[in-house]
Amino acid sequence: MLSFKRLDVYQFSIKFLALAYDIIASLPRGQAKLADQFRRASTSIPLNIAEAAGKVSPAEAAHHFAIARGSAMECSAILDVIRTTRMTPGSQMEEGDEILTRIVAMLTKLSR
């Protein structure tokens, strides 16, 4: 197993990615741009965590962890948009918020 797969933050990011794709599937027609933005931001989190783990330089690793953190924050804002416009049930939004809160906390420490 590659080292980044053992990281809690990576495992949470994969859990969030699965939830994000469920939410995307439940979005009403006409929301293709929002769905695409959510798909790209949620996918960026685990990809940047993996890339950070592969860097030799601590500064380079911190940079990619910070990018992943920014993508997680973007996902949180997208959840707010979906919640505010009542596009999908709230239970998934709450779960997403909880997972993202943990991810952002971990990435904040890793990006220092």
N, C-alpha and C positions, 0 to 999 in steps of 0.2 A: 504494500500500500504506500502511495506517495505521502510524504509528510503533511502536506496541507490538508489532506482528507481527514486527518486526526484532529485538526483544530475545531474547537467548539464553534467558533465563528463561521467556519466554512459549513459545518453541518447545519447550523441555523439558517445560513443563507440558502442552502438547498431546500430546506423545509419551507422557507418563505417563497422561493421560486415556484415550488409546486402549488402553494396557495395562490400566488399571483396568477398563475395560468388558469386555475379554477375560477378566479374572479374575472379574468379576461373572457373566459368562455361564457360567463353569465351576463356580460355587458350587452345592452340592447343594440340593435342595428343602428348604424350611423355613427358609431363611436370608434371607427377604425384608427383614427389618429391617436386617440387616447390609449387605445389598446396597444398600438405599436410603441408608443412612448413607454408605457408600463412594461411591456415585454422587454424592451431594450434596457431599461433601468434595472429591472429585477434580475436580468441575466448578467448585467455588468458586475453585480456584487460578488458572486462566487468566482467569476472569471478574474477579477482584479485581486481577489484574495489569493487565488492560486498563483497568479503572476508574481505577487509580492513574495510569496513563500519561495519562489525560485530565484529571487535576486540575492546576490552576494553582498552587495552594499546595503547597510542598514538604512541609509538615506533613500535609496531607490525603493526598498521594501516599504518604508513609511509613506512614500509618495503613492504607491499603488493601494496601500491600505486607506489612504486619505481619499483616493478616487472612489473606492468601494463605499466608503462612508458617505460621500456625496451622493452616490447612486441610491443608497439606503434612505437618505433624507428626501431625495426626489420621490422615491416610492411612497414615503409617508405623505407627502403633499398630494400625490395622485390618489391615495386612499381618501384623503380629505375631500378632494374634488368628487370622487365617486359617492362618498357618504353625503355630501352637501346636496348633490343633484339627485340623490335617492335612486341610483341606477341598479343597485344590488343589495341584498340583505345585510344588515348590520353585524351579524355574528362573525362573518368573515373579516369585516373591517377591524373588529376588536382583536381578533386573533392576529391579524397582520400587524396592528399597532404594537401588540405585546412582543412579537418576534422582532420587529424592527427596533424597538427600544433596546432589546438585548444586543442586537447586532451593532447598533450605533455605539453603545457603551464599550463593547469589546474593541471595535475599530478605532475609537477615540484613543484608547490606551496604546493600541498597536501602531498608530500613526504618529506617535510622539518620538 
